[in-house]
Amino acid sequence: MPAVLVDAGPLVALVDRSDPHHEACRDTLKSLADPLVTVWPAFTEAMYLLRISWKAQDALWEMVETKAMQILPLDHKDVARMKELMRKYRDLPMDLADAAPVRAA
């Protein structure tokens, strides 16, 4: 199934009107034909980044509840690759919220 994999940054920009990339992300979203998907670590990071605004966090939940965005599953089979990516790119650094979408892709 074709989909658009979204990381925490664009998720925050979509729901936070004060984000400098809000309009660009909103306009891009309108032009997409494929559904949005993310992974739990990226979703969690976005929620953390939006912690100062319950309204923004609620908007992110709404995207999942209305199926405007799907959260892809990760399981034990994904652990080794995510750990490998985090080790390989530790100097960037790459955290779990970065490695998980790469693995999902």
PyRosetta script that sets phi, psi and omega in degrees:
from pyrosetta import init, pose_from_sequence

init()
pose = pose_from_sequence("MPAVLVDAGPLVALVDRSDPHHEACRDTLKSLADPLVTVWPAFTEAMYLLRISWKAQDALWEMVETKAMQILPLDHKDVARMKELMRKYRDLPMDLADAAPVRAA")
pose.set_psi(1, 123.1)
pose.set_omega(1, 175.3)
pose.set_phi(2, -65.9)
pose.set_psi(2, 140.5)
pose.set_omega(2, 179.9)
pose.set_phi(3, -156.8)
pose.set_psi(3, 165.6)
pose.set_omega(3, 177.1)
pose.set_phi(4, -110.0)
pose.set_psi(4, 113.1)
pose.set_omega(4, -179.3)
pose.set_phi(5, -81.1)
pose.set_psi(5, 124.5)
pose.set_omega(5, -173.4)
pose.set_phi(6, -116.2)
pose.set_psi(6, 131.7)
pose.set_omega(6, 177.1)
pose.set_phi(7, -90.7)
pose.set_psi(7, 177.1)
pose.set_omega(7, -176.9)
pose.set_phi(8, -60.9)
pose.set_psi(8, -40.3)
pose.set_omega(8, -176.8)
pose.set_phi(9, -56.7)
pose.set_psi(9, -54.1)
pose.set_omega(9, 177.5)
pose.set_phi(10, -64.3)
pose.set_psi(10, -31.6)
pose.set_omega(10, 177.1)
pose.set_phi(11, -63.1)
pose.set_psi(11, -44.5)
pose.set_omega(11, 177.9)
pose.set_phi(12, -62.3)
pose.set_psi(12, -46.3)
pose.set_omega(12, -178.0)
pose.set_phi(13, -62.9)
pose.set_psi(13, -33.7)
pose.set_omega(13, 179.6)
pose.set_phi(14, -64.0)
pose.set_psi(14, -36.9)
pose.set_omega(14, -173.8)
pose.set_phi(15, -104.2)
pose.set_psi(15, -12.2)
pose.set_omega(15, -179.4)
pose.set_phi(16, -104.9)
pose.set_psi(16, 103.6)
pose.set_omega(16, -177.4)
pose.set_phi(17, -63.5)
pose.set_psi(17, -20.5)
pose.set_omega(17, 179.2)
pose.set_phi(18, -84.6)
pose.set_psi(18, -8.5)
pose.set_omega(18, 179.1)
pose.set_phi(19, -67.7)
pose.set_psi(19, 134.8)
pose.set_omega(19, -177.9)
pose.set_phi(20, -61.3)
pose.set_psi(20, -19.5)
pose.set_omega(20, -179.0)
pose.set_phi(21, -103.3)
pose.set_psi(21, 9.2)
pose.set_omega(21, -176.3)
pose.set_phi(22, -56.4)
pose.set_psi(22, -53.2)
pose.set_omega(22, -176.6)
pose.set_phi(23, -62.9)
pose.set_psi(23, -42.8)
pose.set_omega(23, 179.7)
pose.set_phi(24, -62.6)
pose.set_psi(24, -43.1)
pose.set_omega(24, 178.8)
pose.set_phi(25, -67.5)
pose.set_psi(25, -41.3)
pose.set_omega(25, 178.8)
pose.set_phi(26, -62.2)
pose.set_psi(26, -45.8)
pose.set_omega(26, -179.9)
pose.set_phi(27, -65.3)
pose.set_psi(27, -38.9)
pose.set_omega(27, 177.8)
pose.set_phi(28, -64.8)
pose.set_psi(28, -43.7)
pose.set_omega(28, 179.3)
pose.set_phi(29, -56.8)
pose.set_psi(29, -42.0)
pose.set_omega(29, 179.4)
pose.set_phi(30, -62.6)
pose.set_psi(30, -27.0)
pose.set_omega(30, -176.3)
pose.set_phi(31, -89.9)
pose.set_psi(31, -6.7)
pose.set_omega(31, -176.3)
pose.set_phi(32, -83.8)
pose.set_psi(32, 137.4)
pose.set_omega(32, 175.6)
pose.set_phi(33, -95.9)
pose.set_psi(33, -28.8)
pose.set_omega(33, -177.2)
pose.set_phi(34, -86.7)
pose.set_psi(34, 152.6)
pose.set_omega(34, -179.1)
pose.set_phi(35, -71.9)
pose.set_psi(35, 156.4)
pose.set_omega(35, 175.1)
pose.set_phi(36, -85.2)
pose.set_psi(36, 142.0)
pose.set_omega(36, 173.0)
pose.set_phi(37, -135.9)
pose.set_psi(37, 152.9)
pose.set_omega(37, 174.4)
pose.set_phi(38, -147.1)
pose.set_psi(38, -174.5)
pose.set_omega(38, 176.7)
pose.set_phi(39, -125.7)
pose.set_psi(39, 158.3)
pose.set_omega(39, -176.1)
pose.set_phi(40, -54.6)
pose.set_psi(40, -43.2)
pose.set_omega(40, 179.9)
pose.set_phi(41, -61.3)
pose.set_psi(41, -38.7)
pose.set_omega(41, 178.1)
pose.set_phi(42, -69.0)
pose.set_psi(42, -40.2)
pose.set_omega(42, 177.5)
pose.set_phi(43, -61.8)
pose.set_psi(43, -44.2)
pose.set_omega(43, 179.5)
pose.set_phi(44, -62.8)
pose.set_psi(44, -43.0)
pose.set_omega(44, 178.1)
pose.set_phi(45, -62.3)
pose.set_psi(45, -41.7)
pose.set_omega(45, 178.1)
pose.set_phi(46, -62.3)
pose.set_psi(46, -43.2)
pose.set_omega(46, 177.5)
pose.set_phi(47, -60.2)
pose.set_psi(47, -41.3)
pose.set_omega(47, 178.5)
pose.set_phi(48, -63.1)
pose.set_psi(48, -45.6)
pose.set_omega(48, -179.2)
pose.set_phi(49, -64.6)
pose.set_psi(49, -25.8)
pose.set_omega(49, 179.3)
pose.set_phi(50, -94.9)
pose.set_psi(50, 14.2)
pose.set_omega(50, -172.2)
pose.set_phi(51, -59.8)
pose.set_psi(51, -21.3)
pose.set_omega(51, -179.7)
pose.set_phi(52, -81.7)
pose.set_psi(52, -5.9)
pose.set_omega(52, -177.7)
pose.set_phi(53, -136.3)
pose.set_psi(53, 104.3)
pose.set_omega(53, 175.9)
pose.set_phi(54, -60.0)
pose.set_psi(54, -36.2)
pose.set_omega(54, -179.4)
pose.set_phi(55, -60.6)
pose.set_psi(55, -42.4)
pose.set_omega(55, 178.3)
pose.set_phi(56, -68.3)
pose.set_psi(56, -41.5)
pose.set_omega(56, 176.9)
pose.set_phi(57, -62.3)
pose.set_psi(57, -40.9)
pose.set_omega(57, 178.4)
pose.set_phi(58, -62.1)
pose.set_psi(58, -39.3)
pose.set_omega(58, 177.8)
pose.set_phi(59, -62.9)
pose.set_psi(59, -37.2)
pose.set_omega(59, 177.4)
pose.set_phi(60, -67.0)
pose.set_psi(60, -43.4)
pose.set_omega(60, 175.0)
pose.set_phi(61, -59.1)
pose.set_psi(61, -40.9)
pose.set_omega(61, -179.2)
pose.set_phi(62, -59.5)
pose.set_psi(62, -36.7)
pose.set_omega(62, 178.5)
pose.set_phi(63, -60.7)
pose.set_psi(63, -37.6)
pose.set_omega(63, 178.8)
pose.set_phi(64, -75.8)
pose.set_psi(64, -45.7)
pose.set_omega(64, -177.3)
pose.set_phi(65, -62.9)
pose.set_psi(65, -34.9)
pose.set_omega(65, -179.4)
pose.set_phi(66, -89.5)
pose.set_psi(66, 2.1)
pose.set_omega(66, -179.5)
pose.set_phi(67, 64.6)
pose.set_psi(67, 25.0)
pose.set_omega(67, 171.8)
pose.set_phi(68, -72.2)
pose.set_psi(68, -18.8)
pose.set_omega(68, 176.9)
pose.set_phi(69, -146.8)
pose.set_psi(69, 138.8)
pose.set_omega(69, 178.7)
pose.set_phi(70, -108.1)
pose.set_psi(70, 144.0)
pose.set_omega(70, 175.0)
pose.set_phi(71, -99.9)
pose.set_psi(71, 118.1)
pose.set_omega(71, -178.7)
pose.set_phi(72, -74.8)
pose.set_psi(72, 144.9)
pose.set_omega(72, 179.3)
pose.set_phi(73, -77.9)
pose.set_psi(73, 147.2)
pose.set_omega(73, 168.8)
pose.set_phi(74, -125.4)
pose.set_psi(74, 145.0)
pose.set_omega(74, 178.3)
pose.set_phi(75, -142.5)
pose.set_psi(75, -168.2)
pose.set_omega(75, -174.9)
pose.set_phi(76, -56.5)
pose.set_psi(76, -31.7)
pose.set_omega(76, -179.7)
pose.set_phi(77, -65.7)
pose.set_psi(77, -20.1)
pose.set_omega(77, -177.7)
pose.set_phi(78, -89.7)
pose.set_psi(78, -14.6)
pose.set_omega(78, -172.9)
pose.set_phi(79, -59.8)
pose.set_psi(79, -50.1)
pose.set_omega(79, -175.5)
pose.set_phi(80, -59.9)
pose.set_psi(80, -43.1)
pose.set_omega(80, -179.0)
pose.set_phi(81, -68.3)
pose.set_psi(81, -41.2)
pose.set_omega(81, 178.7)
pose.set_phi(82, -64.1)
pose.set_psi(82, -41.4)
pose.set_omega(82, 177.8)
pose.set_phi(83, -63.1)
pose.set_psi(83, -42.6)
pose.set_omega(83, 178.4)
pose.set_phi(84, -61.0)
pose.set_psi(84, -44.3)
pose.set_omega(84, 178.7)
pose.set_phi(85, -63.1)
pose.set_psi(85, -42.5)
pose.set_omega(85, 179.5)
pose.set_phi(86, -64.1)
pose.set_psi(86, -38.3)
pose.set_omega(86, 178.2)
pose.set_phi(87, -68.7)
pose.set_psi(87, -46.8)
pose.set_omega(87, -177.0)
pose.set_phi(88, -61.3)
pose.set_psi(88, -40.6)
pose.set_omega(88, -175.2)
pose.set_phi(89, -107.5)
pose.set_psi(89, 27.3)
pose.set_omega(89, -176.9)
pose.set_phi(90, -62.1)
pose.set_psi(90, -23.7)
pose.set_omega(90, -179.3)
pose.set_phi(91, -77.6)
pose.set_psi(91, -10.7)
pose.set_omega(91, -179.6)
pose.set_phi(92, -76.5)
pose.set_psi(92, -42.5)
pose.set_omega(92, -13.5)
pose.set_phi(93, -85.1)
pose.set_psi(93, 162.5)
pose.set_omega(93, 173.4)
pose.set_phi(94, -109.3)
pose.set_psi(94, 119.0)
pose.set_omega(94, 177.6)
pose.set_phi(95, -99.3)
pose.set_psi(95, -176.8)
pose.set_omega(95, -178.0)
pose.set_phi(96, -60.5)
pose.set_psi(96, -38.6)
pose.set_omega(96, 179.8)
pose.set_phi(97, -67.0)
pose.set_psi(97, -18.9)
pose.set_omega(97, 174.5)
pose.set_phi(98, -90.1)
pose.set_psi(98, -42.1)
pose.set_omega(98, -176.5)
pose.set_phi(99, -69.8)
pose.set_psi(99, -34.8)
pose.set_omega(99, -176.8)
pose.set_phi(100, -62.8)
pose.set_psi(100, -47.4)
pose.set_omega(100, 177.0)
pose.set_phi(101, -64.8)
pose.set_psi(101, -33.9)
pose.set_omega(101, 177.2)
pose.set_phi(102, -62.8)
pose.set_psi(102, -44.2)
pose.set_omega(102, 177.6)
pose.set_phi(103, -62.3)
pose.set_psi(103, -42.5)
pose.set_omega(103, -179.0)
pose.set_phi(104, -64.7)
pose.set_psi(104, -33.7)
pose.set_omega(104, -179.9)
pose.set_phi(105, -66.5)
pose.dump_pdb("model.pdb")
